[in-house]
Amino acid sequence: MNTAIETNHLGKRYGDVNAVDDLSLRVARGEIYAFLGLNGAGKTTTIRMLLGMVKPTSGEARVLGAPIRFGVKKPWHAVGYLVEIPNAYPELTVRENLDVIRRLRPGTAPEAVTRVIEQLNLGAYADRRAGTLSQGNAQRLGLGQALLHNPELLLLDEPANGLDPAGIVEIRNLLRALAQEQGVTVFMSSHILGEVARLAQRIGIIHQGRLLQEMDVNELERNRQQRVVVNTRDNHAACAVLQNAGFHASNTVNHSIEIRDAAAIECPDEIATRLVNAGHAPTMLQVEQEDLEHYFLRLVGMDGGSAQ
């Protein structure tokens, strides 16, 4: 795999706390990779190590083929980043802030400022002082600073933070276009599985500093649990009918019957037939797939062991 990011047994300790623990991952050039985890899982610390902002306690990282260590400058001309809170000079306008960053990126043409203002729909705010921007527009400005020099790799920490639903869709479409049309690699952290599942090609789930699982979006769909949910006029009696027929049926706290047997999921009409023949015709019967948030919480052991 032609990698944009590679880590080998990367770790960072703060006293007795393992912020990142034995992290080994590969991100291919041109892909969108989502790094998913709860707040405090180690996402930001990982990105800071990839940027050389934080020195690892153990292991190593390479970005665009270059090892990340003090004094190595090679990859940074091709990397754009946004980490945590976007930074800007509050008394300068959006346009002036972007021009300051442009001047710090040798070879970036003045026209780049206008380009990113248009890309991020900041035209109406271009001459407004950065200190007066809403959180969402401040986030757009931070993304604009990351995009000014047409980077090969974007490292984005919670890029949708502060954006309204329409803004989230805009940024999603922009990142997708950059990857598909320009071959830009996007490594983004998030705690929102539903959003990254719409955008990323691969997802890595980190919890308490450790990488729990990596998967592509197709694997994610296969890994989500399914169940048959049934309602009748007498669920307790209907549940007993299904149990006597050999199904693992149970009554849920939501006053429905739940069946997780593969045979029931593949042939729900058999459930309906058995209940009709027993005099308990379903008033509702459907196959449900586990929602993304519940899947994530189940994976990190925070679903409480309850039924969906």
C-alpha positions as CSV (number, residue, x, y, z in Angstrom):
1,M,0.0,0.0,0.0
2,N,1.3,3.5,-1.0
3,T,0.9,5.1,2.5
4,A,0.4,8.7,3.4
5,I,0.5,7.9,7.2
6,E,2.2,5.0,8.9
7,T,2.6,4.4,12.6
8,N,4.3,1.5,14.3
9,H,3.6,0.8,18.0
10,L,3.1,4.5,18.6
11,G,2.5,5.5,22.2
12,K,2.3,8.5,24.5
13,R,2.2,8.5,28.3
14,Y,1.4,11.3,30.6
15,G,2.4,10.1,34.0
16,D,0.3,7.0,34.7
17,V,-2.1,7.7,31.8
18,N,-1.6,5.9,28.5
19,A,-3.1,8.6,26.1
20,V,-2.1,6.5,23.1
21,D,-1.1,2.8,23.5
22,D,0.7,0.7,20.9
23,L,-1.0,2.3,17.9
24,S,-0.1,0.8,14.5
25,L,-2.1,1.9,11.5
26,R,-1.7,2.6,7.8
27,V,-3.5,5.2,5.7
28,A,-3.3,4.9,2.0
29,R,-2.7,7.9,-0.2
30,G,-5.9,9.4,-1.6
31,E,-8.3,7.8,0.9
32,I,-10.5,9.3,3.6
33,Y,-9.7,7.7,6.9
34,A,-11.9,8.4,9.9
35,F,-10.3,8.1,13.4
36,L,-13.3,7.5,15.7
37,G,-13.4,7.7,19.4
38,L,-15.1,9.2,22.5
39,N,-13.7,12.4,23.9
40,G,-10.4,11.6,25.6
41,A,-9.9,8.4,23.6
42,G,-6.5,9.6,22.2
43,K,-7.5,11.1,18.8
44,T,-6.1,14.6,19.3
45,T,-2.9,13.2,20.9
46,T,-2.4,11.0,17.9
47,I,-2.8,13.9,15.5
48,R,-0.4,16.0,17.5
49,M,2.2,13.3,17.3
50,L,1.7,13.0,13.5
51,L,2.3,16.7,13.3
52,G,5.4,16.6,15.5
53,M,3.7,18.8,18.1
54,V,4.0,16.1,20.8
55,K,7.0,13.7,21.2
56,P,6.0,10.0,21.4
57,T,6.9,8.0,24.4
58,S,7.4,4.9,22.2
59,G,7.1,3.8,18.6
60,E,7.4,5.9,15.4
61,A,5.4,7.6,12.8
62,R,5.9,8.5,9.1
63,V,4.0,11.1,7.2
64,L,4.2,11.1,3.4
65,G,7.2,8.8,3.6
66,A,9.2,11.0,6.1
67,P,9.9,10.0,9.7
68,I,8.4,12.5,12.2
69,R,11.1,13.7,14.5
70,F,12.6,17.0,15.6
71,G,14.3,18.9,12.8
72,V,12.7,17.0,9.9
73,K,11.0,19.5,7.7
74,K,10.3,17.4,4.5
75,P,6.5,16.6,4.8
76,W,5.1,19.9,6.1
77,H,5.0,21.8,2.8
78,A,2.4,19.2,1.7
79,V,0.4,18.9,4.9
80,G,-2.6,21.0,6.0
81,Y,-4.1,20.6,9.4
82,L,-6.7,21.8,11.9
83,V,-6.3,20.7,15.5
84,E,-8.9,21.4,18.2
85,I,-9.8,25.1,18.3
86,P,-9.0,27.0,15.0
87,N,-6.6,29.8,15.6
88,A,-6.9,33.3,14.0
89,Y,-5.8,36.9,14.7
90,P,-9.1,38.3,16.2
91,E,-8.5,41.9,15.0
92,L,-7.7,40.9,11.4
93,T,-10.4,40.1,8.9
94,V,-11.0,36.7,7.4
95,R,-9.2,37.7,4.2
96,E,-6.3,39.2,6.2
97,N,-5.9,36.1,8.3
98,L,-5.8,33.9,5.2
99,D,-3.2,36.1,3.6
100,V,-1.0,35.9,6.7
101,I,-1.0,32.1,6.4
102,R,-0.5,32.3,2.7
103,R,2.7,34.3,3.2
104,L,4.0,31.6,5.6
105,R,3.5,29.0,2.9
106,P,6.2,29.8,0.3
107,G,5.0,29.5,-3.3
108,T,1.3,30.0,-2.5
109,A,-0.2,32.4,-4.9
110,P,-2.3,35.4,-3.7
111,E,-5.2,33.9,-5.7
112,A,-5.4,31.1,-3.2
113,V,-7.1,33.3,-0.6
114,T,-10.0,34.0,-3.0
115,R,-10.2,30.3,-3.9
116,V,-10.6,29.1,-0.3
117,I,-13.0,31.9,0.5
118,E,-15.2,30.6,-2.3
119,Q,-14.6,26.9,-1.4
120,L,-15.8,27.5,2.2
121,N,-18.6,30.0,1.4
122,L,-16.9,32.7,3.4
123,G,-17.6,35.5,0.9
124,A,-20.1,37.3,3.1
125,Y,-17.6,37.3,6.0
126,A,-14.4,37.9,4.1
127,D,-14.0,41.5,5.4
128,R,-15.3,40.8,8.9
129,R,-12.9,40.6,11.8
130,A,-12.2,37.0,12.9
131,G,-13.0,37.7,16.5
132,T,-16.6,38.4,15.6
133,L,-17.2,35.1,13.7
134,S,-19.6,32.5,14.9
135,Q,-18.1,29.2,16.0
136,G,-19.1,27.6,12.7
137,N,-17.5,30.3,10.6
138,A,-14.4,30.3,12.7
139,Q,-14.2,26.6,11.9
140,R,-14.6,27.4,8.2
141,L,-11.7,29.9,8.5
142,G,-9.6,27.2,10.2
143,L,-10.3,24.8,7.4
144,G,-9.5,27.5,4.8
145,Q,-6.1,28.0,6.4
146,A,-5.5,24.3,6.1
147,L,-6.4,24.2,2.4
148,L,-4.6,27.4,1.2
149,H,-1.5,25.6,-0.2
150,N,-3.3,22.7,-1.9
151,P,-1.9,20.1,0.5
152,E,-1.5,16.4,-0.4
153,L,-2.6,15.4,3.2
154,L,-5.2,16.9,5.5
155,L,-5.1,16.2,9.2
156,L,-8.4,17.4,10.7
157,D,-9.4,17.1,14.3
158,E,-13.2,17.2,14.5
159,P,-13.7,19.2,11.2
160,A,-17.5,19.4,11.6
161,N,-17.2,21.0,15.1
162,G,-19.5,24.0,15.4
163,L,-21.1,23.6,12.0
164,D,-24.8,23.5,11.4
165,P,-26.3,20.6,9.5
166,A,-26.1,22.4,6.1
167,G,-22.4,23.3,6.9
168,I,-21.6,19.7,7.8
169,V,-23.0,18.6,4.4
170,E,-20.9,21.3,2.6
171,I,-17.7,20.2,4.3
172,R,-18.5,16.6,3.7
173,N,-18.9,17.3,-0.1
174,L,-15.8,19.4,-0.2
175,L,-13.6,16.7,1.5
176,R,-15.0,14.0,-0.8
177,A,-14.3,16.1,-3.9
178,L,-10.7,16.8,-2.7
179,A,-10.1,13.1,-2.3
180,Q,-11.8,11.9,-5.5
181,E,-10.8,14.7,-7.9
182,Q,-7.3,15.8,-6.5
183,G,-6.2,12.6,-4.7
184,V,-5.9,14.4,-1.4
185,T,-5.6,12.1,1.6
186,V,-7.9,13.0,4.5
187,F,-7.2,11.8,8.1
188,M,-10.0,13.1,10.3
189,S,-10.9,12.5,13.9
190,S,-14.5,12.4,15.1
191,H,-16.8,11.1,17.8
192,I,-19.8,11.0,15.5
193,L,-20.0,7.6,13.8
194,G,-23.0,8.5,11.7
195,E,-21.3,11.4,10.0
196,V,-18.0,9.7,9.3
197,A,-19.8,6.6,7.9
198,R,-21.2,8.8,5.2
199,L,-17.7,10.1,4.2
200,A,-14.9,7.8,5.1
201,Q,-13.7,4.8,3.2
202,R,-12.1,3.3,6.2
203,I,-12.7,3.8,9.9
204,G,-10.4,3.1,12.9
205,I,-12.1,3.0,16.3
206,I,-9.9,4.0,19.3
207,H,-10.8,3.7,22.9
208,Q,-8.7,4.5,25.9
209,G,-5.7,5.0,23.7
210,R,-5.9,1.6,21.9
211,L,-7.1,0.8,18.4
212,L,-10.0,-1.5,18.8
213,Q,-11.0,-2.1,15.2
214,E,-10.4,-1.0,11.7
215,M,-12.9,-1.6,8.9
216,D,-14.1,-0.3,5.6
217,V,-17.7,1.0,5.3
218,N,-18.9,-2.4,3.9
219,E,-17.5,-4.2,6.9
220,L,-19.3,-1.7,9.2
221,E,-22.6,-2.6,7.6
222,R,-21.9,-6.3,8.0
223,N,-20.9,-5.9,11.6
224,R,-24.1,-4.1,12.7
225,Q,-26.4,-6.5,14.4
226,Q,-29.9,-7.2,13.1
227,R,-33.1,-8.3,14.8
228,V,-36.7,-9.0,14.1
229,V,-39.1,-6.8,16.1
230,V,-42.7,-7.9,16.5
231,N,-45.8,-6.5,18.1
232,T,-49.1,-8.4,18.7
233,R,-52.2,-7.8,20.9
234,D,-50.7,-10.2,23.5
235,N,-46.9,-10.1,23.3
236,H,-46.3,-12.4,26.3
237,A,-48.4,-15.2,24.8
238,A,-46.9,-14.6,21.3
239,C,-43.4,-14.7,22.7
240,A,-44.1,-18.0,24.4
241,V,-45.3,-19.4,21.0
242,L,-42.0,-18.4,19.4
243,Q,-39.9,-19.7,22.2
244,N,-41.8,-23.1,22.0
245,A,-40.9,-23.1,18.3
246,G,-37.2,-22.9,19.1
247,F,-36.7,-19.2,18.5
248,H,-34.7,-17.0,21.0
249,A,-37.5,-14.5,21.5
250,S,-37.7,-12.1,24.4
251,N,-39.9,-9.2,25.5
252,T,-38.1,-5.8,25.5
253,V,-38.5,-2.8,27.7
254,N,-40.2,-1.1,24.7
255,H,-43.1,-3.6,24.9
256,S,-42.1,-5.4,21.7
257,I,-40.9,-8.9,21.0
258,E,-37.3,-9.2,19.8
259,I,-35.8,-12.2,17.9
260,R,-32.1,-12.3,16.9
261,D,-32.0,-15.8,15.3
262,A,-30.5,-15.7,11.8
263,A,-33.4,-17.9,10.5
264,A,-35.9,-15.3,11.7
265,I,-33.9,-12.4,10.2
266,E,-33.6,-14.2,6.8
267,C,-37.2,-15.4,6.7
268,P,-39.4,-13.1,8.8
269,D,-42.5,-14.4,7.0
270,E,-42.1,-17.7,9.0
271,I,-42.5,-15.7,12.2
272,A,-45.6,-14.1,10.9
273,T,-47.1,-17.5,9.8
274,R,-46.4,-19.1,13.1
275,L,-48.1,-16.3,15.0
276,V,-51.1,-16.2,12.7
277,N,-51.6,-19.9,13.1
278,A,-51.4,-19.6,16.9
279,G,-54.0,-16.8,16.9
280,H,-51.6,-14.0,17.6
281,A,-51.4,-12.1,14.3
282,P,-48.7,-9.5,14.2
283,T,-49.8,-5.9,14.3
284,M,-46.2,-4.9,13.4
285,L,-43.3,-7.0,12.1
286,Q,-40.0,-5.6,10.8
287,V,-36.3,-6.4,10.5
288,E,-34.2,-3.7,12.1
289,Q,-30.5,-3.0,11.8
290,E,-28.5,-1.8,14.8
291,D,-28.1,2.0,14.6
292,L,-24.5,3.3,14.3
293,E,-24.3,4.9,17.7
294,H,-25.4,1.7,19.4
295,Y,-22.9,-0.3,17.4
296,F,-20.1,2.1,18.5
297,L,-21.1,2.0,22.2
298,R,-21.4,-1.8,22.0
299,L,-17.9,-2.0,20.6
300,V,-16.4,0.1,23.3
301,G,-18.3,-1.7,26.0
302,M,-20.6,1.2,26.9
303,D,-24.0,-0.1,25.8
304,G,-24.9,-1.3,29.3
305,G,-25.6,-4.8,27.9
306,S,-29.2,-3.8,27.1
307,A,-31.3,-4.6,24.1
308,Q,-31.4,-2.0,21.4
